[in-house]
């Protein structure tokens, strides 16, 4: 497995890839878990070569404290990726991806008017901007994204289409713990009891008849509700537990 810690280092590796080889790409912020592993496994199975990026993107954090406490487990991440058969890891610095600072950014008028766009100002702009940079640098045939971040997934699909990016965006199902809790790097910030309690999010989303009752159910169990809404035929939740923000979504239950 080759590890490139700069754009120049990755481009040198990229030039050595034979023309006929297909390249799969999994962009991550590290702190890898089973959800990331499922994306990598799919890429490995569908492409000749796979590259995973590890970059904690500062422009998508509107709270500096949230950026500071984001888990960083680089060496463990590399061990996991080696075991999964990854060919390349691209781990650039902030100076590499933002050589002139955050002067240019991608906007989405439609997507930034709901859910994450409202409740996390600048988040989707930061995501779109860094993903566009990464797609342009990596030049993969396919890139893999999880449905847990469904609004982000939809935004990236539309951006890639609008900007004529030649990478196919592949959506992958959310990986869950046995309790139903969606796999997330933020889960490791919860206490053991908090992790058990967090399983109530999935239960409320799938069992309650509407978003209002789901919000009441979670609030009664000690969660602070950021939003609970339905869009695109799906039900979305963003809640706080132990000061950790957790998100999830499921297909909207039929009424």
C-alpha positions as CSV (number, residue, x, y, z in Angstrom):
1,X,0.0,0.0,0.0
2,X,1.4,3.4,-1.1
3,X,0.9,6.4,1.2
4,X,1.1,9.8,-0.4
5,X,1.1,12.8,2.0
6,X,1.0,15.5,-0.6
7,X,-0.8,16.4,-3.8
8,X,2.5,16.1,-5.7
9,X,3.2,12.7,-4.2
10,X,-0.3,11.4,-5.2
11,X,0.0,12.8,-8.7
12,X,3.3,11.0,-9.1
13,X,1.5,7.7,-8.1
14,X,-1.5,8.5,-10.3
15,X,0.7,8.9,-13.4
16,X,2.0,5.3,-12.9
17,X,-1.5,3.8,-13.1
18,X,-2.0,2.0,-16.4
19,X,-4.6,3.6,-18.8
20,X,-6.9,0.6,-18.7
21,X,-7.0,0.2,-14.9
22,X,-10.2,1.3,-13.1
23,X,-9.7,3.3,-10.0
24,X,-12.1,3.5,-7.1
25,X,-12.0,6.2,-4.5
26,X,-13.3,6.5,-0.9
27,X,-12.9,9.9,0.6
28,X,-12.8,9.9,4.4
29,X,-11.8,12.1,7.4
30,X,-10.2,9.1,9.1
31,X,-11.3,7.6,12.4
32,X,-12.4,4.7,10.3
33,X,-15.1,2.2,11.3
34,X,-17.1,-0.6,9.7
35,X,-19.1,1.9,7.7
36,X,-15.9,3.1,6.0
37,X,-14.7,-0.5,5.6
38,X,-17.9,-1.4,3.7
39,X,-17.3,1.4,1.2
40,X,-13.7,0.3,0.8
41,X,-14.7,-3.4,0.3
42,X,-17.1,-2.4,-2.4
43,X,-14.5,-0.3,-4.2
44,X,-12.0,-3.1,-4.0
45,X,-14.5,-5.5,-5.4
46,X,-15.6,-3.2,-8.3
47,X,-12.3,-1.7,-9.4
48,X,-8.8,-2.8,-10.3
49,X,-7.3,-0.3,-7.8
50,X,-8.6,1.6,-4.8
51,X,-7.4,4.8,-3.2
52,X,-8.7,6.2,0.2
53,X,-8.1,9.7,1.2
54,X,-7.7,10.7,4.9
55,X,-8.2,14.5,5.5
56,X,-10.0,16.2,8.4
57,X,-11.5,19.1,6.4
58,X,-11.5,22.3,8.5
59,X,-13.9,24.2,6.2
60,X,-16.9,22.0,7.0
61,X,-16.7,22.7,10.8
62,X,-18.6,25.7,11.9
63,X,-17.6,25.0,15.5
64,X,-13.8,25.1,16.1
65,X,-14.3,22.9,19.2
66,X,-16.0,20.2,17.1
67,X,-13.0,20.2,14.8
68,X,-10.5,20.0,17.7
69,X,-12.3,16.9,19.2
70,X,-12.8,15.0,15.9
71,X,-11.1,11.6,16.5
72,X,-7.7,11.2,14.7
73,X,-6.5,7.6,14.5
74,X,-4.1,7.7,11.5
75,X,-1.9,4.7,12.3
76,X,-4.9,2.5,13.1
77,X,-6.6,3.7,10.0
78,X,-3.6,2.6,7.9
79,X,-3.6,-0.8,9.5
80,X,-7.3,-1.3,8.7
81,X,-6.8,-0.2,5.1
82,X,-3.9,-2.5,4.5
83,X,-6.0,-5.4,5.7
84,X,-8.8,-4.4,3.3
85,X,-6.4,-4.5,0.3
86,X,-6.3,-0.8,-0.4
87,X,-3.6,0.2,-3.0
88,X,-3.2,3.9,-2.2
89,X,-3.8,6.3,0.7
90,X,-3.8,10.0,0.0
91,X,-3.4,12.1,3.1
92,X,-2.7,15.7,2.2
93,X,-2.1,18.6,4.5
94,X,-4.4,21.6,4.8
95,X,-1.8,23.7,3.0
96,X,-1.8,21.3,0.1
97,X,-5.6,21.3,-0.4
98,X,-6.0,25.0,0.5
99,X,-2.8,26.6,-0.8
100,X,-4.3,30.1,-1.0
101,X,-6.7,29.6,1.9
102,X,-10.5,29.3,1.6
103,X,-10.9,31.9,-1.2
104,X,-13.1,29.9,-3.5
105,X,-16.0,27.7,-2.4
106,X,-18.9,25.8,-4.0
107,X,-22.5,26.9,-3.2
108,X,-25.8,25.0,-3.6
109,X,-28.8,27.3,-3.2
110,X,-31.3,24.4,-3.0
111,X,-29.4,22.1,-0.7
112,X,-28.3,24.8,1.8
113,X,-31.9,25.8,2.6
114,X,-32.8,22.7,4.5
115,X,-31.5,20.6,7.4
116,X,-27.7,20.6,7.5
117,X,-27.6,23.7,5.3
118,X,-29.5,25.7,7.9
119,X,-28.3,24.1,11.1
120,X,-24.6,23.9,10.2
121,X,-23.9,27.1,8.3
122,X,-21.0,26.6,5.9
123,X,-20.9,22.8,6.3
124,X,-22.2,21.8,2.9
125,X,-20.1,24.5,1.2
126,X,-17.0,23.1,2.9
127,X,-18.0,19.5,1.9
128,X,-18.7,20.4,-1.7
129,X,-15.5,22.4,-2.0
130,X,-13.2,19.7,-0.6
131,X,-14.9,16.9,-2.5
132,X,-14.6,18.8,-5.8
133,X,-10.9,19.3,-5.1
134,X,-10.4,15.7,-4.2
135,X,-12.3,14.4,-7.2
136,X,-10.2,16.6,-9.5
137,X,-7.0,15.5,-7.9
138,X,-7.7,11.7,-7.7
139,X,-9.5,11.4,-11.1
140,X,-11.2,8.1,-10.1
141,X,-13.7,6.1,-12.2
142,X,-16.0,5.7,-9.2
143,X,-16.2,7.4,-5.8
144,X,-18.1,5.7,-2.9
145,X,-20.3,7.6,-0.3
146,X,-22.5,6.3,2.5
147,X,-26.2,7.0,2.7
148,X,-25.9,7.9,6.4
149,X,-24.9,11.4,5.2
150,X,-27.8,11.4,2.7
151,X,-28.1,15.1,2.2
152,X,-24.3,15.3,1.6
153,X,-24.6,12.4,-0.9
154,X,-27.4,14.1,-2.8
155,X,-25.5,17.4,-2.9
156,X,-22.4,15.7,-4.2
157,X,-24.3,13.8,-6.9
158,X,-25.9,17.1,-8.1
159,X,-22.6,18.9,-8.0
160,X,-20.8,16.3,-10.0
161,X,-23.5,16.4,-12.6
162,X,-23.6,20.2,-12.8
163,X,-19.8,20.5,-13.1
164,X,-19.4,17.6,-15.6
165,X,-17.0,15.7,-13.3
166,X,-16.2,12.4,-14.9
167,X,-16.4,10.3,-11.7
168,X,-19.4,8.1,-11.0
169,X,-20.8,8.6,-7.5
170,X,-21.8,5.3,-5.9
171,X,-24.3,5.3,-3.0
172,X,-23.8,2.6,-0.3
173,X,-26.2,1.5,2.5
174,X,-25.7,2.7,6.1
175,X,-23.9,0.2,8.2
176,X,-25.4,-0.2,11.7
177,X,-24.5,-1.8,15.0
178,X,-26.7,-4.6,16.2
179,X,-28.7,-2.1,18.2
180,X,-29.5,-0.2,15.1
181,X,-27.2,2.7,15.8
182,X,-25.6,4.0,12.6
183,X,-21.8,3.5,12.5
184,X,-20.1,6.9,12.9
185,X,-16.7,8.2,13.9
186,X,-18.5,10.3,16.5
187,X,-19.8,7.3,18.3
188,X,-16.5,6.7,19.9
189,X,-16.9,10.1,21.7
190,X,-19.9,8.8,23.6
191,X,-19.7,7.1,27.0
192,X,-20.6,3.4,27.1
193,X,-24.0,4.2,28.4
194,X,-24.5,7.0,25.9
195,X,-23.7,4.5,23.1
196,X,-26.5,2.3,24.4
197,X,-28.9,5.2,24.7
198,X,-28.1,6.4,21.1
199,X,-29.8,3.3,19.7
200,X,-33.1,5.1,20.5
201,X,-32.5,7.3,17.4
202,X,-33.0,4.5,14.9
203,X,-35.9,3.1,16.9
204,X,-37.7,6.5,16.9
205,X,-37.1,7.1,13.2
206,X,-38.4,3.7,12.2
207,X,-41.3,3.2,14.7
208,X,-42.9,6.5,15.3
209,X,-45.8,7.4,13.0
210,X,-44.5,10.9,12.3
211,X,-41.6,13.3,12.9
212,X,-43.4,15.2,15.7
213,X,-43.9,12.0,17.7
214,X,-40.3,10.9,17.0
215,X,-39.1,14.3,18.3
216,X,-41.2,14.0,21.4
217,X,-40.0,10.4,22.0
218,X,-36.3,11.3,21.8
219,X,-36.7,14.5,23.8
220,X,-38.3,12.5,26.6
221,X,-35.3,10.2,26.6
222,X,-32.8,13.0,27.1
223,X,-31.8,13.9,23.6
224,X,-31.6,17.6,22.4
225,X,-33.3,17.9,19.1
226,X,-31.5,19.8,16.4
227,X,-34.0,18.8,13.7
228,X,-36.3,16.0,12.7
229,X,-37.7,16.3,9.1
230,X,-38.7,14.4,6.0
231,X,-37.3,15.0,2.5
232,X,-36.8,12.9,-0.6
233,X,-39.0,10.1,0.9
234,X,-36.7,9.7,3.9
235,X,-36.9,10.7,7.5
236,X,-33.9,12.6,9.0
237,X,-32.7,13.3,12.5
238,X,-29.9,15.4,14.0
239,X,-29.8,15.3,17.8
240,X,-27.3,16.0,20.6
241,X,-26.4,13.4,23.3
242,X,-23.7,14.1,25.8
243,X,-22.9,17.2,23.7
244,X,-22.1,15.0,20.7
245,X,-24.1,15.7,17.5
246,X,-25.5,12.5,15.9
247,X,-27.3,12.2,12.6
248,X,-29.3,9.4,11.0
249,X,-31.9,8.8,8.3
250,X,-34.1,6.0,7.1
251,X,-36.7,5.6,4.4
252,X,-39.9,7.3,5.6
253,X,-42.3,4.7,7.1
254,X,-45.4,4.2,5.0
255,X,-48.5,5.6,6.6
